[in-house]
Amino acid sequence: MAGRRVYFSFHYDNDIWRASNVRKSAQFDAVARTPWTDASLWEEAKRKGDEAIRRLIDNGLKNTSVTAVLIGSETASRRWVRYEIEKSIQRGNGLVGVRIHAIKGEDGKRSKAGPVPNALKDGGYPVYDWSARKLGNEVELAAIKAGKPCLTHKTEGCWRCRFWNWLQI
């Protein structure tokens, strides 16, 4: 079964290692700052200015149905994470927050838990601590809550998935 196309929003400088670990564990098609491992695109866009960064993000969000906001110690304060969340809401993407502070970084250390971005709190979007076993279900639930067709039954408004969604609330 093909998975959801997911855009990962995170604080690039602090959390790229943790985000990479989350992405590698996923059971869906992951999309983020295309291509994922090429930091040169992000750095080049930063040098070219705000409009280039917006284009990079907007292009990354194309053809996605869910945005997973990976919440590290400084994620909530990052300007471009806020932009990614705003654009995801405008696109009608499902949103889910994933706390990643407990994942060891490249240095082998965990980081401090950071605050949840206001848009996630204010919008009532789910936020949970990272778990490889839970991520796929959380992504699918976020998509269904956003009105996307269920992947299992290939229908919008699938009664099984609406019932499952209702049980999760």
C-alpha positions in Angstrom: 0.0 0.0 0.0 1.4 3.4 -0.9 1.7 5.7 2.0 0.9 9.3 2.6 3.1 12.0 1.2 4.3 13.9 4.3 6.0 17.2 4.6 8.3 17.4 7.6 8.6 20.8 9.2 11.5 21.3 11.7 14.2 23.6 12.9 16.8 22.8 10.2 20.0 23.8 12.0 19.2 22.1 15.3 17.1 19.1 14.4 18.2 17.8 11.0 19.7 14.6 12.5 16.6 13.9 14.6 14.3 14.6 11.6 16.3 12.3 9.4 15.9 9.5 12.0 12.1 10.1 12.1 11.9 10.1 8.3 13.9 6.9 7.9 11.6 5.1 10.2 8.4 6.1 8.4 6.0 3.9 6.5 5.0 6.6 4.0 6.5 8.8 1.3 8.3 11.5 3.1 8.9 15.0 1.6 10.9 17.8 3.1 13.0 20.6 1.7 13.7 18.7 -1.5 16.0 16.9 -1.7 16.1 15.8 1.9 19.8 15.5 2.5 21.0 18.4 0.4 21.7 21.2 2.8 23.1 23.3 -0.1 19.6 24.0 -1.4 18.5 25.4 1.9 21.7 27.4 2.3 21.4 28.7 -1.3 17.8 29.8 -0.7 18.8 31.6 2.5 21.5 33.5 0.6 19.0 34.5 -2.2 16.5 35.8 0.4 13.0 35.3 1.8 11.2 34.8 -1.6 13.6 31.9 -2.5 12.9 30.3 0.9 9.2 30.6 0.4 9.4 29.0 -3.1 11.5 26.1 -1.7 8.9 25.5 1.1 5.9 25.9 -1.3 7.4 23.5 -3.8 8.1 21.0 -1.0 4.5 21.1 0.1 3.2 20.3 -3.3 1.4 16.9 -3.5 1.5 16.3 0.2 -1.5 15.6 2.4 -0.1 15.9 5.9 2.5 18.1 7.5 4.4 16.6 10.5 5.9 19.4 12.7 8.9 17.9 14.4 9.1 19.8 17.7 12.6 20.2 19.1 13.8 22.7 21.7 13.6 25.8 19.5 11.0 24.8 16.8 8.2 27.0 18.0 10.3 30.2 17.7 11.4 29.5 14.1 10.0 31.9 11.5 10.1 29.4 8.6 8.4 26.6 10.7 5.6 29.1 11.4 5.4 29.8 7.6 5.3 26.0 6.8 2.5 25.5 9.3 0.5 28.5 7.9 0.9 27.2 4.3 -0.1 23.7 5.4 -3.3 25.0 6.9 -4.0 27.0 3.8 -3.5 23.9 1.6 -5.8 21.8 3.8 -3.0 19.5 4.9 -3.6 17.4 8.0 -1.3 18.5 10.8 0.4 16.6 13.6 3.0 17.6 16.1 5.8 15.2 17.0 8.0 15.9 20.0 11.5 14.8 19.0 13.6 16.1 21.9 14.1 12.5 23.3 15.8 11.3 20.1 19.5 11.5 20.4 21.2 14.0 18.1 24.4 13.5 16.1 26.3 14.2 19.3 24.6 11.3 21.1 22.7 13.7 23.4 19.0 14.4 23.8 17.8 18.0 23.8 15.4 19.9 26.0 11.7 19.7 25.3 10.5 22.8 23.5 7.1 24.5 23.5 4.5 23.5 21.0 4.0 26.1 18.2 1.0 28.3 18.8 -0.7 27.4 15.6 -0.8 23.7 16.6 -2.1 24.5 20.1 -4.6 27.0 18.9 -5.9 24.8 16.1 -6.3 21.8 18.4 -3.9 19.6 16.4 -2.6 16.5 18.0 0.9 16.5 19.5 2.6 13.4 20.8 6.1 12.2 21.8 8.0 10.5 19.1 7.3 6.8 18.6 8.1 4.9 15.4 5.2 2.6 15.9 2.7 5.4 16.3 3.8 7.8 13.5 2.0 6.1 10.6 -1.3 6.0 12.5 -1.0 9.6 13.6 -0.3 10.7 10.0 -3.3 8.8 8.7 -5.5 10.2 11.5 -4.4 13.7 10.7 -5.2 13.2 7.0 -8.7 11.8 7.8 -9.4 14.7 10.1 -8.4 17.1 7.3 -11.0 15.4 5.0 -8.5 13.4 2.8 -9.6 10.1 1.4 -8.6 7.1 3.5 -5.8 5.1 2.0 -7.2 1.8 3.1 -10.7 2.1 1.5 -9.8 4.8 -1.1 -13.0 6.8 -0.3 -13.6 10.2 1.2 -15.9 10.0 4.2 -15.3 6.3 4.6 -17.7 5.2 7.5 -15.0 2.9 9.0 -12.4 5.7 9.1 -14.9 8.3 10.4 -15.8 5.9 13.2 -12.1 5.2 13.9 -11.5 9.0 13.9 -14.4 9.5 16.3 -13.0 6.9 18.7 -9.6 8.7 18.7 -11.2 12.1 19.8 
